[in-house]
Amino acid sequence: MAQIGNVLAVPSAAPVETRVMRLRNFWSDYRRSWVAVAALAVIVTLLVAAFGAPWLVPQDPYDLAQLDWLDAFLPPRTAGSGGYVHLLGTDNAGRDMLSAILYGLRTSFVIGISAGALALTLGISIGLTSAYFGGRIEALLMRIVDLQLSMPAILLALVMAAVLGQGVPQIILALVVAQYAYFARTTHGAASVERRKDYIEAARSTPLPTRRILFKHLLPNVLPPLIVVATVQVASAISLEATLSFLGVGLPLTEPSLGSLISNGFKYIHAGRSWLSIYPGVFLMITVVAINLVGDQVRTVIDPRNSR
């Protein structure tokens, strides 16, 4: 707080008010779709259930000391030897399916969010650099990105998983390699338009460091489309992780994964034990669909021209 003459100058709170108003306007536009609001509520519920699983479910399904082989293949809503009811049944090792699904869902969220954040960071760096400097740097980086975009993400993820091996860090790295190009291309397209505007030219004419121009002036104006892409890519990362684990090249059997649960129960699906695959598949489908619905509404709010 500075004093000017006999008057105290109070710092303006306009920036804070502006951010609050933007959030309020965003939420006001977002909640116009009850489907999107319901999808957001589903995601929040799944997040709370997944990360609160150790306190919400009766069993750690990956602690061998808590498993009882006599409880194997119990159908849904059957009481086990532990004295509690297995709402979604048990698998071939006596694991409570609800517990295993929530533990697997937690792993899916961790991998999806981590891979999405790292791919976003790498893609932004490549996209901003190529758009700002142009010339040979832009041509080289964008040709690499275009080459990668020409190949299916699942194929790249499979190759990387086979090279890196099984495990959470390895799968996250494989998904980053498979997904960063989407962020790089989106960033480059938006930044190329912004680079030609007067405020960037004015910033370049000053002795401001390049890093400050890129991340302080250019980046905030290319974030809206990236937020939409990030939402979709988190859902895609969760699906890819489940696919890799289903194929046996993702997470090891000792790590909770929806893909591994579906794969483990698939061989019993014709033996009258369909719950082993159906319930993990339903949770995976609900998660991916809910995230995509949220992303679709965010896209509509950010750019009303996309609304149908």
N, C-alpha and C positions, 0 to 999 in steps of 0.2 A: 504494500500500500504506500503510495507516494503522496507528498504534500505539495500542492501548488498554491503559493501564497498562503491564504488562510483556509483554503479548501482542501479537504482530503480527497484524493482521486481514488476511487474504488475500482479495482480491476473488473472488467466486463465479464459477465457470465454467459454472454451470447453463445460462444462455442458449445458450452455444455447444454444450454437450452436447445440449440440447434440439433445436437445429437439426440437429445431426448425426444424432440418433436419428430425427428426422422424415424426413430424407433416406433413411436406411437403411430405415425402414418403408415409405416410398413405393416405393423400388426393390424391396423384397421383395414388395410387392403387385403392382408393375408386371410383374415378370418371370414371374409366374404364367402369362401368356399368351406362348407361344413365338412366335406370329404377331406380336405387338406388339414383342417383342425383335428379331425378324428385320427388321421394318419400321424400327426405330430403327437397326439396323446398316446397312440400305440407305441411309437418310438420311445417316448419318455418312460412308459410303463415297462417296456422290454429292457431299457437301460438300467432302470432301478432294480428290476428282478435279476438281471444278469450279474451286475456288480454287487448286488446284495445277496447273491446265491448262498455264500457260506453261512449266512444267518437266517435264510428263508427256507432252505430245503433240509430234509432230515438226514442227508447222507452226503459225504464227499465221495462221488462215484469213482474217483481215481486213487483213493486210499484203499489198498488191498486189505488192510486190517478191518475195514468196515463192511467188506463184502461177504456174503454168505452164498455159497454155491447152491444151497437148497432153495434159494429164492429165485433161481434162474427161470426165465420164461413165464413169469407170473403175468396173467392178463391184467388189463387196466382195472382199477378200483378193487384190487385184491390186497388183503392184509398179509404182510410178510413176517418173518421170524423176529424182526426188530420191533414189532408191535405197532407199526404205523402202516397206513394204507398207501399203496403205490398207485397214485391216481392215473398215471400213464403206463403202468406195468413195469416190468424189468426186462433186461436183455439176457444174453446167454451167460453172462458172468455174474448175474444177480444185481447188476447196477440199477438203481431207481432211474427210470427214463426221464422223469421231470428234472431230477437233479442233474443228470448228464446233459440234457438239452440246455439248461440254463448255464452250466459251466461252459458248454460248447459255444453258446451264444456270446458269452463274455469274451472268449477267445476271438470270435468272429468280429466283434466290435473293436477290440484292441487292434487286430490286424487291419481291418478296414480303415479305421480312423488314422492309424499310424502310417499305413501305406499311402493313403490319400494326402496326408499332410506333407510327407516327404516328397511325393510326386509333385504336389503343388509347388513346393519350394524350389525343386529342381527345374520344373517347367517354367516358373516365373523368371528364374535367373536366365535361362536360355532364351526365352521369348523376349524379355526386355533387352538383353544384350544384343541380340540379332536385329531387333527393330531400331534400337538407338544408334548403333554404329553403322549398320547397313553394309553395302559393298560385299567384299569377299567373305567377311565374317558371317553376314546374314545368309549369303548363298550357301556356304558350307553347312552351317547349323540347320538351316531349314531343309536342305536336301537330306540330311541325316534323319530329321524328324519325319519328313514325307516318306522316306523309305520305311521307317518303322511303322507309320500309320497304314502303309499298304499291306502289312501283315496282321493277321488276327491276334488280338491280345492273348487269347487262350494258348495259341501256339508259342508265342514268346514266353509266356509264363511257364508252360510245360518245359521248354528248353532250359530256361533259367533254373527251374526247380530241379531238373535232372542234373544240372551242372553243380549247383550249390548244395544240394542235399536237403534233408528234412529238418524241420525245426521252425519255430516262430520267426527268429531273425532272418533266416534264409528265405522264408516265404514272403516276408515283408519286402526284402530286397528284390525278389523276383517280381513282385507286383509293382514296385516302383519303376523298374525297368520297363515293364509292360504298359504302364499308364502315363508316365511323365510327358509323352509326346502330345497327348490331348491337351494338357495344360500349356505346353510350349506353343502349340499352334494357335490356341485361343488367345494367349497373351500377346503373341506376335501380331495377330490380326488387329487387336484393339490398340496396342501400343503404336503400330504403324500409322494409324489414323491420328492418335494423339500427338505423335512426334511432330507432325506438320503444323500444329496449332501455335498461335502466337505466344502463349505462356511458356511453352517449351523453348521456343526460339529465344525468348527474352532471358530465360534461365541459362541457356547455353552461352549467351553473350556476357554473362557475369563470371567472376572467378569462382563460382560454386564448384565443388568437386563433383565428378561424374556420378559417384555413388549417391550423393545427396539428390541430384536431379532425378536419377532413376527411381529411388525408393521413397523420396519425399514428395516429388511432384508428379512423376509419371505413373507410378504404381497405384496410388489411390484412385486414379481415373480409369484404370482397367480392371479393377477388382469385381465390379458387379457381374460380368459374365463368368468370371472365374468362380464365384460363389456357387453359381448354378452348376457348372461343370464339376466342381468339387463334390457337391451333393450326389450327383449321378455316379461319380467315380467311386465314392465310398460304397454305394450299393453294388457296383460292379466288382470292387475288390472283395467284398464278402462273398459274392457268387463265385468268383474265380478261386478263392481259397477253398470253398466247399467242393468245387469241381476237382481241384488238385488233390484234396484229401480223399475224395471219393475214388479217384483213379489210383491212389496209393503212392503218390509222389509229393504229397503235401506234408501235413503234420504226422508224426509217428503215433502209434496206437496209444502211447502213454500220455498224449496230450489231448485234452477235450476238443472235439471238432464236430460240427454238424455234418460235414461231409463224411467223416469217418463213421459216425453213427448211422447215416443212411447206407453207407457201403456195408457196414457190419450186419445190418438187418436185411439187406437186399436178398441174401441167400436164403433167408427164412420166410420170404414174403409169400411163397406158394405152400408153406407148411402151416398155414393158419395163424401165423404170428406177424401179421402185417403191421401191427403197431410199432414194431421196431424201426421201420423205415418211414412210415406215414407221418408220425408225429414230428420227428426232426425235420422232415420235408415241409410240413405245414408251417412250422416256426420259421424256417428259412424263407419260404415264400412270403409270409406275412411281413417279415423284416424288410426284404428287398422291395416289395410292392409299396410299403409305407414310406420308405426313404425316397423312392421314385416319385410318389405322389407329392411329398413335401417339396422335392426339387422342382417339379412341374409348376407348383403354385408359386414358389419363389421366383422362377423364371417369368411367370405371368405378372407378378407384382413389380419386378425390376424393369421389365420391358413390356408394357401393356400391348404392344403390337403383336406379341406372341399369343395373346389370349384368343380363344376360339370363339 
